[in-house]
């Protein structure tokens, strides 16, 4: 088990940021379900993507290496989606992806995500 003192502040901030973004997005999109209409798969998919952000944030805080990769894939997915919307959204998500990747793969963060020795 890892100690909270070992976790870099940047990893804590990124994990919390993804949990909050996922929770806010999930709360927002969950209100779009309409009981009178047939099941809306697109909204369910959006909610699933938001749940992945929450799970990624939680498991990044727990030091799981796969979670930092999940968060990068999640952000890369948003970069691709942004390409279909506006240049400003594309630039914003691209910069965010670069910043998150930088902080999740710096030596202190990489040491945190390395498996603990028995």
C-alpha positions as CSV (number, residue, x, y, z in Angstrom):
1,X,0.0,0.0,0.0
2,X,1.3,3.5,-0.9
3,X,1.7,6.4,1.5
4,X,-0.1,9.7,0.8
5,X,3.2,11.4,1.4
6,X,4.7,9.7,-1.7
7,X,2.1,11.0,-4.1
8,X,3.3,14.1,-6.0
9,X,1.1,17.1,-5.7
10,X,0.6,17.2,-9.5
11,X,-0.8,13.7,-9.5
12,X,-3.2,14.6,-6.7
13,X,-4.4,17.7,-8.6
14,X,-4.8,15.8,-11.8
15,X,-6.7,13.0,-10.1
16,X,-9.0,15.4,-8.4
17,X,-9.5,17.4,-11.6
18,X,-10.7,14.4,-13.5
19,X,-13.0,13.2,-10.7
20,X,-14.6,16.7,-10.6
21,X,-14.9,17.0,-14.4
22,X,-16.4,13.5,-14.5
23,X,-18.9,14.1,-11.7
24,X,-20.0,17.5,-13.1
25,X,-20.3,16.1,-16.6
26,X,-22.2,13.0,-15.4
27,X,-24.6,15.1,-13.4
28,X,-25.2,17.4,-16.4
29,X,-25.7,14.6,-18.9
30,X,-27.8,12.4,-16.6
31,X,-30.5,15.1,-16.7
32,X,-30.8,14.6,-20.4
33,X,-32.4,11.1,-20.1
34,X,-36.1,11.3,-20.9
35,X,-38.4,8.6,-19.6
36,X,-40.9,9.1,-22.4
37,X,-38.4,8.4,-25.2
38,X,-36.8,5.1,-26.1
39,X,-33.4,4.4,-24.5
40,X,-30.9,7.0,-25.6
41,X,-27.7,5.2,-26.3
42,X,-25.8,8.4,-27.1
43,X,-26.4,9.9,-23.7
44,X,-25.6,6.5,-22.1
45,X,-22.3,6.5,-24.0
46,X,-21.5,10.1,-22.9
47,X,-22.2,9.1,-19.2
48,X,-19.9,6.1,-19.6
49,X,-17.1,8.3,-20.8
50,X,-17.7,10.6,-17.8
51,X,-17.6,7.5,-15.5
52,X,-14.2,6.6,-17.0
53,X,-12.9,10.0,-16.0
54,X,-14.1,9.5,-12.4
55,X,-12.6,6.0,-12.3
56,X,-9.3,7.2,-13.8
57,X,-9.1,10.0,-11.3
58,X,-9.7,7.6,-8.4
59,X,-7.2,5.0,-9.5
60,X,-4.5,7.6,-10.4
61,X,-4.7,8.7,-6.7
62,X,-4.3,5.1,-5.8
63,X,-1.1,4.8,-7.9
64,X,-2.4,2.5,-10.6
65,X,-0.2,2.8,-13.7
66,X,-3.1,1.8,-16.1
67,X,-5.1,4.8,-14.8
68,X,-2.7,7.4,-16.0
69,X,-2.9,5.8,-19.4
70,X,-6.7,5.8,-19.2
71,X,-6.7,9.5,-18.5
72,X,-4.4,10.2,-21.4
73,X,-6.6,8.1,-23.7
74,X,-9.7,9.9,-22.3
75,X,-8.1,13.3,-23.1
76,X,-6.9,12.2,-26.6
77,X,-10.5,11.2,-27.3
78,X,-11.6,14.7,-26.4
79,X,-8.9,16.2,-28.6
80,X,-10.3,14.1,-31.5
81,X,-13.9,15.3,-30.7
82,X,-12.7,18.9,-30.5
83,X,-11.4,18.7,-34.0
84,X,-15.0,18.5,-35.1
85,X,-16.1,21.5,-33.1
86,X,-13.8,24.6,-33.1
87,X,-10.2,25.5,-33.3
88,X,-10.2,26.9,-29.8
89,X,-11.6,23.7,-28.3
90,X,-9.0,21.7,-30.2
91,X,-6.2,23.9,-29.0
92,X,-7.4,23.9,-25.4
93,X,-7.8,20.1,-25.3
94,X,-4.4,19.6,-27.0
95,X,-2.6,21.8,-24.5
96,X,-4.4,20.1,-21.6
97,X,-3.3,16.7,-23.0
98,X,0.3,17.8,-23.2
99,X,0.3,19.3,-19.7
100,X,-1.4,16.3,-18.1
101,X,1.0,13.9,-20.0
102,X,4.0,16.0,-18.8
103,X,3.0,15.9,-15.2
104,X,1.9,12.2,-15.2
105,X,5.2,11.0,-16.8
106,X,7.7,13.2,-14.9
107,X,10.3,11.1,-12.9
108,X,8.5,11.8,-9.5
109,X,5.2,10.7,-10.9
110,X,6.7,7.7,-12.7
111,X,8.3,6.6,-9.4
112,X,4.9,6.9,-7.7
113,X,3.3,4.6,-10.3
114,X,6.0,2.0,-10.2
115,X,4.8,-1.1,-8.4
116,X,5.8,-1.2,-4.7
117,X,8.4,-3.7,-3.7
118,X,7.3,-6.5,-1.3
